[in-house]
Amino acid sequence: MSSDSAAGGLTAGGEGREGQPEALLRPGRCNALLLSFLSLVLIAFGLWVVSAGKQYREEYSQDMEGWRIGSSREVEITLVKTDDHNLACASDLAIGGLRCGYRLNQQAAGAVSPADPQMLQPYNTVENQLLLGAGLWTSVDMKQPLPTGRFTVLCTYSIDGMVRAAAIRFASAAPFDRIGKTIPVGALSDCTLRR
């Protein structure tokens, strides 16, 4: 037995020649376990990335199906007559000459007038789709006496771009709220009041 110890065999305590534990003398087994663990972590991360991207694409495609830059579509917007002065957006971007009335620091970006055909305002469609549009209040139908309750307007919406870095408000005294998704930006024309 002493000859085995002297020849570098294992002692009764499971230690090798230099006092190393038995597991460290098997680097192949340790590397295989480490490789398996790293593979499992990478697979889990990959599945998480794919599922998160799929969820975003599904949400985006449902909200914005058919909404392409450069295209036009009919939209039915829900309003009340005081929305001309209540609705506002804040952004540092200008897209196709269209801009929000306020910068992201909530300072006015010049004269704020709903009659300005280049000034964007946030609107909701009857399908509850949020968009930034300009030119609604310059339409002939919007210059006549408007209904006292909630009403809808049918417009042609020309999509000039998309924005995510913006904030909106739906009341003149309310604070701006950041939008958490990408929304279209464009010009509203040929707006007719639905009766």
Backbone torsions as a table, in degrees:
resi	resn	phi	psi	omega
1	MET	NA	-35.7	178.1
2	SER	-68.0	-29.1	178.4
3	SER	-69.9	-32.8	176.9
4	ASP	-66.6	-40.9	179.8
5	SER	-65.6	-41.0	-179.1
6	ALA	-69.1	-29.1	-179.0
7	ALA	-81.3	1.9	177.3
8	GLY	95.8	13.6	177.7
9	GLY	-72.7	-175.7	-179.3
10	LEU	-86.0	146.8	174.2
11	THR	-89.5	175.0	-178.4
12	ALA	-64.3	-25.1	-179.7
13	GLY	-81.9	-1.3	178.4
14	GLY	85.5	16.2	179.9
15	GLU	-102.8	149.3	-180.0
16	GLY	-88.4	-158.8	-173.3
17	ARG	-59.2	-41.5	-171.8
18	GLU	-108.5	25.0	179.0
19	GLY	78.0	16.0	179.7
20	GLN	-82.5	143.2	174.1
21	PRO	-63.8	155.7	-175.7
22	GLU	-61.7	-35.0	-176.7
23	ALA	-64.4	-33.0	-179.3
24	LEU	-73.7	-16.0	177.6
25	LEU	-81.1	-3.1	179.9
26	ARG	-117.9	71.9	-177.0
27	PRO	-64.7	-27.7	179.0
28	GLY	-62.2	-41.7	-179.8
29	ARG	-68.5	-41.0	180.0
30	CYS	-65.4	-44.0	179.5
31	ASN	-64.6	-37.2	178.9
32	ALA	-65.7	-40.8	177.9
33	LEU	-66.7	-42.8	179.0
34	LEU	-64.1	-43.0	178.4
35	LEU	-63.3	-40.9	177.6
36	SER	-63.6	-42.6	-179.8
37	PHE	-64.6	-46.4	179.2
38	LEU	-63.7	-38.0	177.4
39	SER	-62.6	-43.0	178.8
40	LEU	-62.5	-42.8	179.1
41	VAL	-63.6	-44.6	179.5
42	LEU	-64.5	-39.7	177.7
43	ILE	-64.2	-44.3	179.1
44	ALA	-62.7	-42.1	178.2
45	PHE	-63.3	-43.9	178.6
46	GLY	-61.0	-42.6	177.1
47	LEU	-63.3	-39.0	179.3
48	TRP	-64.8	-44.7	179.4
49	VAL	-62.4	-44.6	-179.4
50	VAL	-64.5	-44.1	-178.1
51	SER	-69.3	-37.5	178.1
52	ALA	-65.7	-42.6	177.6
53	GLY	-65.0	-39.1	179.2
54	LYS	-65.2	-42.1	179.7
55	GLN	-63.1	-43.1	178.8
56	TYR	-63.6	-45.0	-179.6
57	ARG	-62.3	-40.9	179.0
58	GLU	-64.1	-44.5	179.9
59	GLU	-64.2	-45.2	-178.9
60	TYR	-65.1	-43.1	-177.4
61	SER	-68.9	-33.1	177.5
62	GLN	-69.4	-42.3	-178.9
63	ASP	-71.8	-37.6	-169.5
64	MET	-120.7	26.4	-178.6
65	GLU	-61.9	123.2	179.9
66	GLY	84.7	-1.1	179.9
67	TRP	-90.5	96.2	-177.6
68	ARG	-118.0	142.9	177.4
69	ILE	-61.7	132.2	-179.0
70	GLY	94.3	-8.6	-179.8
71	SER	-97.2	167.3	175.3
72	SER	-126.1	149.7	178.0
73	ARG	-152.8	157.3	176.0
74	GLU	-82.3	132.7	177.0
75	VAL	-129.2	143.5	174.6
76	GLU	-111.2	113.8	-173.9
77	ILE	-101.4	139.4	177.4
78	THR	-99.5	133.3	-173.1
79	LEU	-142.4	166.6	160.9
80	VAL	-125.8	158.8	-169.9
81	LYS	-66.6	-19.7	178.2
82	THR	-85.8	-0.1	-178.6
83	ASP	-64.9	-22.0	-180.0
84	ASP	-58.3	-35.6	179.3
85	HIS	-103.1	-15.6	-178.1
86	ASN	-84.6	-34.5	-174.5
87	LEU	-83.2	135.2	177.8
88	ALA	-155.4	154.5	174.3
89	CYS	-130.4	159.1	179.1
90	ALA	-130.4	125.7	178.3
91	SER	-163.2	151.4	176.4
92	ASP	-91.7	-2.5	-177.8
93	LEU	-91.8	146.7	169.2
94	ALA	-123.5	127.7	-177.4
95	ILE	-121.4	117.9	179.3
96	GLY	58.0	33.4	-178.5
97	GLY	83.3	-8.3	178.9
98	LEU	-88.2	139.1	-177.8
99	ARG	-147.0	157.8	174.1
100	CYS	-77.3	159.9	179.0
101	GLY	-75.0	-15.3	-177.8
102	TYR	-132.2	153.7	172.9
103	ARG	-85.2	169.8	-179.7
104	LEU	-62.0	-24.6	175.8
105	ASN	-80.8	6.6	174.8
106	GLN	70.6	19.4	172.8
107	GLN	-90.7	143.5	-179.9
108	ALA	-60.2	138.8	-179.8
109	ALA	-98.6	44.2	-176.6
110	GLY	111.9	-161.6	179.5
111	ALA	-68.3	128.2	-179.5
112	VAL	-102.2	106.9	-178.6
113	SER	-140.6	127.2	177.5
114	PRO	-65.7	-15.9	177.9
115	ALA	-80.0	-7.9	177.7
116	ASP	-74.7	116.9	-176.7
117	PRO	-69.5	-7.2	179.5
118	GLN	-102.2	-6.6	-176.4
119	MET	-88.2	124.6	-179.1
120	LEU	-81.2	146.8	172.7
121	GLN	-139.0	152.3	178.2
122	PRO	-82.7	137.9	177.7
123	TYR	-135.3	151.3	172.3
124	ASN	-111.0	137.2	174.5
125	THR	-83.6	171.6	177.6
126	VAL	-66.8	-19.4	174.9
127	GLU	-88.4	10.2	179.3
128	ASN	63.3	39.1	174.7
129	GLN	-100.4	127.9	-179.4
130	LEU	-86.9	137.0	176.7
131	LEU	-146.9	159.0	171.5
132	LEU	-106.5	123.7	-177.1
133	GLY	-133.0	153.4	178.3
134	ALA	-128.5	147.3	174.0
135	GLY	96.7	-1.2	-178.4
136	LEU	-59.8	-46.4	-172.1
137	TRP	-78.7	-2.0	175.3
138	THR	-91.3	-7.8	179.7
139	SER	-68.5	148.4	-178.0
140	VAL	-58.6	-44.5	-178.3
141	ASP	-63.0	-26.1	-177.7
142	MET	-83.5	-7.7	179.5
143	LYS	-92.6	-9.3	177.1
144	GLN	-89.1	170.7	178.2
145	PRO	-58.9	129.9	-176.7
146	LEU	-97.4	155.0	177.8
147	PRO	-58.9	153.2	-178.5
148	THR	-77.7	-29.3	179.5
149	GLY	-95.4	-164.4	178.4
150	ARG	-72.2	140.0	179.2
151	PHE	-143.0	171.9	178.3
152	THR	-124.1	154.6	178.9
153	VAL	-129.6	134.3	178.1
154	LEU	-100.3	123.1	-176.2
155	CYS	-132.3	160.3	167.0
156	THR	-91.7	126.8	-176.4
157	TYR	-113.5	114.2	178.0
158	SER	-96.5	115.4	-174.1
159	ILE	-85.5	117.2	-178.3
160	ASP	-99.3	-19.1	-177.8
161	GLY	-179.6	-175.3	177.3
162	MET	-130.1	148.7	-179.9
163	VAL	-139.6	144.4	174.1
164	ARG	-122.0	-32.4	-178.2
165	ALA	-85.7	77.6	180.0
166	ALA	-149.6	162.5	175.2
167	ALA	-131.6	151.0	-177.2
168	ILE	-134.8	161.1	171.2
169	ARG	-146.4	152.1	-178.3
170	PHE	-116.0	10.4	174.8
171	ALA	-147.2	140.9	-173.1
172	SER	-64.1	-27.6	179.8
173	ALA	-93.6	-5.3	-177.1
174	ALA	-80.4	153.3	174.8
175	PRO	-75.3	158.9	176.1
176	PHE	-75.0	138.9	175.6
177	ASP	-113.9	132.0	176.8
178	ARG	-66.6	139.3	175.2
179	ILE	-83.7	143.9	-176.8
180	GLY	-104.2	15.1	-179.9
181	LYS	-149.0	168.4	178.3
182	THR	-81.1	131.3	179.6
183	ILE	-129.0	155.3	-178.5
184	PRO	-77.9	153.9	176.8
185	VAL	-125.3	133.2	179.8
186	GLY	-173.3	-177.8	-178.2
187	ALA	-101.5	138.8	176.6
188	LEU	-101.7	132.2	179.4
189	SER	-142.4	168.1	178.1
190	ASP	51.1	44.3	-177.7
191	CYS	-80.6	129.8	178.2
192	THR	-125.9	137.5	179.8
193	LEU	-73.7	127.7	177.6
194	ARG	-82.0	126.8	-178.7
195	ARG	-109.4	NA	NA
